């Protein structure tokens, strides 16, 4: 049985916590609205592919502190 992908809500919440940001501040950093971040964290909506790329970039900027989340949510694709 394949592992199910982790819910995006967990990713957004953990990233925000690691960055020490409020939902409002993370929204500003990603160029979205506060209600958008709130919907993502509550599992009522999912980030767009562009937003997911921005989230991955923020994790990369965290260096080792973000590596575990990057490997969980953004596994490397075989070429």
Backbone as JSON Lines, residues from 0, in Angstrom:
{"i":0,"aa":"X","n":[0.84,-1.18,0.0],"ca":[0.0,0.0,0.0],"c":[0.89,1.25,0.0]}
{"i":1,"aa":"X","n":[0.59,2.16,-0.88],"ca":[1.39,3.38,-0.99],"c":[1.08,4.34,0.14]}
{"i":2,"aa":"X","n":[2.1,5.1,0.54],"ca":[1.88,6.13,1.54],"c":[1.0,7.21,0.95]}
{"i":3,"aa":"X","n":[0.04,7.66,1.72],"ca":[-0.81,8.76,1.3],"c":[-0.04,10.06,1.46]}
{"i":4,"aa":"X","n":[-0.21,11.0,0.53],"ca":[0.46,12.28,0.7],"c":[-0.06,12.97,1.96]}
{"i":5,"aa":"X","n":[0.82,13.68,2.62],"ca":[0.42,14.41,3.82],"c":[-0.49,15.57,3.43]}
{"i":6,"aa":"X","n":[-1.45,15.87,4.28],"ca":[-2.33,17.0,3.96],"c":[-1.54,18.31,3.88]}
{"i":7,"aa":"X","n":[-1.9,19.11,2.9],"ca":[-1.23,20.39,2.71],"c":[-1.44,21.3,3.91]}
{"i":8,"aa":"X","n":[-2.56,21.13,4.6],"ca":[-2.84,21.96,5.79],"c":[-1.7,21.83,6.79]}
{"i":9,"aa":"X","n":[-1.2,20.62,7.0],"ca":[-0.1,20.4,7.93],"c":[1.16,21.13,7.48]}
{"i":10,"aa":"X","n":[1.43,21.06,6.19],"ca":[2.61,21.72,5.64],"c":[2.55,23.22,5.89]}
{"i":11,"aa":"X","n":[1.44,23.83,5.56],"ca":[1.31,25.29,5.71],"c":[1.46,25.7,7.18]}
{"i":12,"aa":"X","n":[0.81,24.95,8.06],"ca":[0.88,25.26,9.49],"c":[2.31,25.11,10.02]}
{"i":13,"aa":"X","n":[2.98,24.01,9.65],"ca":[4.34,23.79,10.13],"c":[5.31,24.83,9.58]}
{"i":14,"aa":"X","n":[5.17,25.18,8.31],"ca":[6.03,26.21,7.72],"c":[5.84,27.53,8.45]}
{"i":15,"aa":"X","n":[4.6,27.91,8.65],"ca":[4.31,29.18,9.31],"c":[4.9,29.2,10.72]}
{"i":16,"aa":"X","n":[4.76,28.1,11.42],"ca":[5.29,28.0,12.78],"c":[6.81,28.11,12.78]}
{"i":17,"aa":"X","n":[7.46,27.42,11.86],"ca":[8.93,27.47,11.8],"c":[9.44,28.85,11.44]}
{"i":18,"aa":"X","n":[8.69,29.55,10.62],"ca":[9.09,30.91,10.25],"c":[8.73,31.92,11.34]}
{"i":19,"aa":"X","n":[7.92,31.51,12.29],"ca":[7.5,32.4,13.37],"c":[6.56,33.49,12.89]}
{"i":20,"aa":"X","n":[5.72,33.16,11.92],"ca":[4.82,34.14,11.32],"c":[3.37,33.87,11.69]}
{"i":21,"aa":"X","n":[2.59,34.94,11.72],"ca":[1.14,34.8,11.85],"c":[0.58,34.42,10.48]}
{"i":22,"aa":"X","n":[-0.68,34.03,10.46],"ca":[-1.31,33.74,9.16],"c":[-1.28,34.99,8.28]}
{"i":23,"aa":"X","n":[-1.5,36.15,8.87],"ca":[-1.48,37.39,8.1],"c":[-0.11,37.66,7.48]}
{"i":24,"aa":"X","n":[0.94,37.44,8.27],"ca":[2.29,37.71,7.77],"c":[2.71,36.69,6.7]}
{"i":25,"aa":"X","n":[2.32,35.42,6.88],"ca":[2.63,34.43,5.84],"c":[1.87,34.77,4.56]}
{"i":26,"aa":"X","n":[0.63,35.21,4.71],"ca":[-0.16,35.61,3.54],"c":[0.55,36.72,2.77]}
{"i":27,"aa":"X","n":[1.04,37.73,3.49],"ca":[1.74,38.83,2.84],"c":[3.0,38.33,2.15]}
{"i":28,"aa":"X","n":[3.71,37.41,2.79],"ca":[4.96,36.88,2.21],"c":[4.71,36.11,0.93]}
{"i":29,"aa":"X","n":[3.55,35.42,0.85],"ca":[3.22,34.61,-0.32],"c":[2.37,35.37,-1.34]}
{"i":30,"aa":"X","n":[1.95,36.59,-0.99],"ca":[1.14,37.38,-1.93],"c":[-0.29,36.9,-2.05]}
{"i":31,"aa":"X","n":[-0.81,36.33,-0.94],"ca":[-2.21,35.91,-0.9],"c":[-2.88,36.61,0.27]}
{"i":32,"aa":"X","n":[-4.16,36.35,0.46],"ca":[-4.89,36.99,1.55],"c":[-4.88,36.12,2.8]}
{"i":33,"aa":"X","n":[-5.16,36.76,3.94],"ca":[-5.26,36.02,5.2],"c":[-6.3,34.9,5.11]}
{"i":34,"aa":"X","n":[-7.52,35.16,4.57],"ca":[-8.49,34.07,4.49],"c":[-7.98,32.87,3.66]}
{"i":35,"aa":"X","n":[-7.15,33.14,2.68],"ca":[-6.59,32.06,1.88],"c":[-5.71,31.15,2.74]}
{"i":36,"aa":"X","n":[-4.81,31.75,3.52],"ca":[-3.95,30.97,4.41],"c":[-4.81,30.21,5.41]}
{"i":37,"aa":"X","n":[-5.83,30.85,5.94],"ca":[-6.72,30.22,6.9],"c":[-7.41,29.0,6.28]}
{"i":38,"aa":"X","n":[-7.88,29.12,5.04],"ca":[-8.52,27.99,4.36],"c":[-7.53,26.86,4.12]}
{"i":39,"aa":"X","n":[-6.29,27.21,3.75],"ca":[-5.26,26.17,3.54],"c":[-5.01,25.42,4.83]}
{"i":40,"aa":"X","n":[-4.83,26.16,5.93],"ca":[-4.51,25.52,7.21],"c":[-5.67,24.69,7.76]}
{"i":41,"aa":"X","n":[-6.88,25.05,7.4],"ca":[-8.04,24.3,7.88],"c":[-8.48,23.22,6.9]}
{"i":42,"aa":"X","n":[-7.72,23.05,5.81],"ca":[-8.0,21.99,4.85],"c":[-9.21,22.23,3.98]}
{"i":43,"aa":"X","n":[-9.67,23.47,3.92],"ca":[-10.83,23.78,3.08],"c":[-10.44,24.15,1.66]}
{"i":44,"aa":"X","n":[-9.15,24.36,1.43],"ca":[-8.65,24.69,0.09],"c":[-7.19,24.27,0.03]}
{"i":45,"aa":"X","n":[-6.68,24.13,-1.17],"ca":[-5.28,23.78,-1.37],"c":[-4.56,24.89,-2.13]}
{"i":46,"aa":"X","n":[-3.28,25.08,-1.83],"ca":[-2.5,26.09,-2.55],"c":[-2.41,25.76,-4.04]}
{"i":47,"aa":"X","n":[-2.33,26.81,-4.84],"ca":[-2.12,26.64,-6.28],"c":[-0.71,26.1,-6.52]}
{"i":48,"aa":"X","n":[-0.44,25.6,-7.72],"ca":[0.93,25.15,-8.01],"c":[1.97,26.26,-7.79]}
{"i":49,"aa":"X","n":[1.63,27.51,-8.13],"ca":[2.56,28.62,-7.91],"c":[2.81,28.82,-6.42]}
{"i":50,"aa":"X","n":[1.76,28.79,-5.63],"ca":[1.91,28.95,-4.18],"c":[2.73,27.81,-3.59]}
{"i":51,"aa":"X","n":[2.5,26.59,-4.09],"ca":[3.29,25.45,-3.6],"c":[4.77,25.63,-3.92]}
{"i":52,"aa":"X","n":[5.08,26.2,-5.08],"ca":[6.47,26.47,-5.44],"c":[7.06,27.5,-4.49]}
{"i":53,"aa":"X","n":[6.3,28.52,-4.15],"ca":[6.76,29.55,-3.2],"c":[6.99,28.93,-1.82]}
{"i":54,"aa":"X","n":[6.11,28.03,-1.42],"ca":[6.26,27.35,-0.13],"c":[7.52,26.5,-0.14]}
{"i":55,"aa":"X","n":[7.75,25.79,-1.23],"ca":[8.96,24.98,-1.35],"c":[10.21,25.87,-1.28]}
{"i":56,"aa":"X","n":[10.16,27.02,-1.92],"ca":[11.29,27.95,-1.88],"c":[11.55,28.47,-0.46]}
{"i":57,"aa":"X","n":[10.47,28.74,0.28],"ca":[10.64,29.18,1.67],"c":[11.28,28.08,2.51]}
{"i":58,"aa":"X","n":[10.88,26.84,2.27],"ca":[11.5,25.72,2.98],"c":[12.98,25.6,2.63]}
{"i":59,"aa":"X","n":[13.3,25.8,1.36],"ca":[14.7,25.74,0.93],"c":[15.51,26.83,1.62]}
{"i":60,"aa":"X","n":[14.92,28.0,1.78],"ca":[15.61,29.12,2.42],"c":[15.87,28.84,3.9]}
{"i":61,"aa":"X","n":[15.08,27.95,4.5],"ca":[15.3,27.59,5.9],"c":[16.51,26.68,6.08]}
{"i":62,"aa":"X","n":[17.02,26.15,4.97],"ca":[18.18,25.26,5.06],"c":[17.82,23.96,5.75]}
{"i":63,"aa":"X","n":[18.72,23.51,6.64],"ca":[18.5,22.23,7.32],"c":[17.2,22.2,8.11]}
{"i":64,"aa":"X","n":[16.78,23.35,8.62],"ca":[15.54,23.41,9.41],"c":[14.31,23.06,8.58]}
{"i":65,"aa":"X","n":[14.4,23.25,7.26],"ca":[13.26,22.94,6.4],"c":[13.41,21.67,5.6]}
{"i":66,"aa":"X","n":[14.56,21.01,5.71],"ca":[14.82,19.81,4.91],"c":[13.82,18.69,5.14]}
{"i":67,"aa":"X","n":[13.43,18.46,6.4],"ca":[12.5,17.37,6.67],"c":[11.15,17.6,6.01]}
{"i":68,"aa":"X","n":[10.67,18.83,6.06],"ca":[9.38,19.13,5.42],"c":[9.5,19.04,3.9]}
{"i":69,"aa":"X","n":[10.62,19.51,3.37],"ca":[10.82,19.42,1.91],"c":[10.79,17.97,1.45]}
{"i":70,"aa":"X","n":[11.46,17.08,2.19],"ca":[11.5,15.68,1.76],"c":[10.14,15.01,1.93]}
{"i":71,"aa":"X","n":[9.35,15.44,2.92],"ca":[8.01,14.89,3.12],"c":[7.03,15.33,2.05]}
{"i":72,"aa":"X","n":[7.03,16.61,1.76],"ca":[6.0,17.18,0.91],"c":[6.42,17.39,-0.54]}
{"i":73,"aa":"X","n":[7.72,17.46,-0.78],"ca":[8.21,17.72,-2.13],"c":[9.29,16.7,-2.48]}
{"i":74,"aa":"X","n":[8.9,15.42,-2.56],"ca":[9.92,14.41,-2.88],"c":[10.49,14.66,-4.27]}
{"i":75,"aa":"X","n":[11.75,14.36,-4.41],"ca":[12.4,14.53,-5.72],"c":[11.78,13.57,-6.72]}
{"i":76,"aa":"X","n":[11.5,14.08,-7.89],"ca":[10.93,13.24,-8.95],"c":[12.08,12.66,-9.79]}
{"i":77,"aa":"X","n":[11.93,11.4,-10.12],"ca":[12.93,10.77,-10.98],"c":[12.81,11.33,-12.38]}
{"i":78,"aa":"X","n":[13.95,11.55,-13.01],"ca":[13.94,12.12,-14.38],"c":[13.97,10.99,-15.38]}
